[in-house]
Amino acid sequence: MHNLQIPLGSYHPLMKDPEHFKIYLQDGKIVDTDLFIGYNHRGIEKLAEMKTYDKLPYLIERICGICSNAHSSAISRAVENAAGIEPNKKARYIRSVVAELERIQSHLLWFGTQSHSLGFDELFKDSLTCREHPLDLLEKISGSRIHYGLSEFGGTKKDITPEKQGVLKKELGEIRALTEAMKEDFSSNEQYTHKLENIGVLSKKKAGEIGVVGPVAKASGINLDMRLNGVNGAYSEIDFEAITRKKGDCLSRTEVRLDDIIQSIEIIEQLLPIPKGKHRGKGRIEIDEPIKTIGRAEAPRGENFHYLHAGKKKPLRLRIRPPTYANFMCLHEMAMNGKIADAPAIVISIDPCFNCTDRMCVIDLDENTEKVRTFHEIVEGKDKDA
Amino acid sequence: MAKEKVFNESIDREKVLERLKKEKKERSRLIDLSGDKRGDSYFIVYHLERENGEIFNLEVELKDKKAERAISIFENADLYERECREMYGLEFGEEMKNLFLPSGAKEPTVEKLREVIEGGESNA
């Protein structure tokens, strides 16, 4: 057996979030990992310092095409905290409904991606078909399927009218039926569950030490959910608990996300009908005195943290810590002493917004040679050298 | 809807590790760690959440760009400290691998960005 270094992922124009992992093997076991990011650095924190507050939500929601609302919600809360503004009741309900629809579509995209990457394309098809429903609903509410332009300080720009609420209720039933069927297909597919069970285990203790968030934390038994701290949306007015598991393996992370979808449907059902009243907030605002504050939102991948050092008209400093950044460190812990064949399932299980497992380049450190291996060669055990 | 309880505190560099140890003992979690530059001064801010949900922004002014390495207390400080080193050129007293910049790149990114985009303009 050679000592090998396997670069997992690299920059590719088709990938949304290009990250690069180096995986080091000794006798076929993973003994170390390295992480490199920054291939697509856009300088958004710096750009934000040049924007007046009313322009910020537009810029910040463009950080991500999957959880754009989580970013615009977090920055809105940060600016609202700085300006001493509280969103009106109707806006809080609308924000929560949109946040849950976003969670549903994000988890469905992730489940489809995982299914495809592990070779279960039927579930990939089902998941992506089901995802059209929440995307259609988001389009109906906001006019857009990706960037909703919803945020306004103290309110929302878009309303969910009683007619739209009727459509929402009907479509939610359809999403629930499709998701329940997918869950059944997934849990009864032993080939699929065996690829995830006891793989990439992250203990509760280690998860706490590393500071992971979202479904990764919840699958390890940590009850951390920004919806439950009462500072966002209308969640404090409804009844729900964070979905958790204890084992902390890839299977638990899948179960948490699938259950999250059903829970999000139930949350929206509880939020309907949306209270009557005004939903609009303020456009341009100014902050009286410079202040340091924060805004948080529970994105589909976990806690989205925005630190704002607010100047009068523009931020003096904006710091954004998205959930995937907090979750990166657990990959090392999950992969250690595992097999290279499990690496794709482990990386995908944190939902890092990228899928670059289709090809791998194996570098033989002793002989200084390299060979490109396909995803299937590695996952199906044809990578005999490794 | 409740409001985030946010507290800001400045602390000397020499006392920060001791304070972080105390916070860890009291089950605070490190949410994030950010760098900043205001005027000629560099800052590092530890964003902590206590068990009761209170947020503490613990700010340390770094007159000589030298910061304390906090990974022995909060393991997740590693990536954030590496980012601060690359973006602001902060020094943590040990060799650290690049996270964002290509290996070998040493010039702090924010300094470069500031020159290129901002031209030294201040929002204050």
Contacts between the chains, C-beta under 8 A, distances in Angstrom:
chain1	res1	chain2	res2	distance
A	34	B	97	6.9
A	35	B	79	7.7
A	35	B	99	7.0
A	36	B	98	7.4
A	36	B	99	6.7
A	37	B	99	6.1
A	37	B	100	6.1
A	38	B	99	6.7
A	38	B	100	3.0
A	38	B	101	6.5
A	41	B	100	6.2
A	41	B	109	7.7
A	43	B	113	5.6
A	43	B	117	7.2
A	46	B	110	6.9
A	46	B	113	5.0
A	46	B	114	7.5
A	46	B	117	6.4
A	46	B	118	7.3
A	47	B	117	7.5
A	49	B	118	7.4
A	49	B	123	5.8
A	50	B	117	7.4
A	50	B	118	7.1
A	50	B	123	7.7
A	77	B	4	7.5
A	81	B	3	6.8
A	81	B	4	5.7
A	81	B	6	7.0
A	86	B	1	6.6
A	86	B	3	7.6
A	87	B	1	7.4
A	92	B	1	6.1
A	208	B	29	7.6
A	209	B	75	5.0
A	209	B	76	7.7
A	210	B	75	5.6
A	210	B	76	5.4
A	211	B	29	5.8
A	211	B	30	6.0
A	211	B	31	7.4
A	211	B	74	7.2
A	211	B	75	7.5
A	211	B	76	3.8
A	229	B	2	7.5
A	229	B	53	5.4
A	230	B	1	6.7
A	230	B	2	4.2
A	231	B	1	6.6
A	231	B	2	5.2
A	231	B	3	6.6
A	231	B	4	5.1
A	232	B	1	7.6
A	233	B	1	7.7
A	234	B	1	7.7
A	236	B	1	6.3
A	236	B	2	7.0
A	290	B	124	7.5
A	292	B	6	7.4
A	292	B	8	4.8
A	292	B	57	5.6
A	292	B	59	7.9
A	293	B	4	7.1
A	293	B	6	5.1
A	294	B	4	6.0
A	294	B	6	5.7
A	294	B	47	7.2
A	294	B	55	5.6
A	294	B	57	7.6
A	295	B	4	7.6
A	296	B	4	7.2
A	303	B	31	7.3
A	305	B	31	5.3
A	305	B	32	5.4
A	305	B	47	7.0
A	307	B	32	6.8
A	307	B	34	5.9
A	307	B	45	7.1
A	307	B	47	5.9
A	307	B	57	7.0
A	309	B	36	7.2
A	311	B	123	4.8
A	311	B	124	5.8
A	313	B	123	7.5
A	314	B	123	4.5
A	315	B	123	7.2
A	316	B	38	7.3
A	316	B	123	5.6
A	316	B	124	6.1
A	317	B	34	7.6
A	317	B	36	5.0
A	317	B	38	8.0
A	319	B	32	6.8
A	319	B	34	3.9
A	319	B	45	7.7
A	321	B	31	6.8
A	321	B	32	4.0
A	321	B	34	7.9
A	321	B	47	7.8
A	321	B	80	7.9
A	325	B	79	6.9
A	326	B	31	7.8
A	326	B	32	7.8
A	326	B	76	6.9
A	328	B	79	6.3
A	329	B	75	7.1
A	329	B	76	5.7
A	329	B	78	6.7
A	329	B	79	6.2
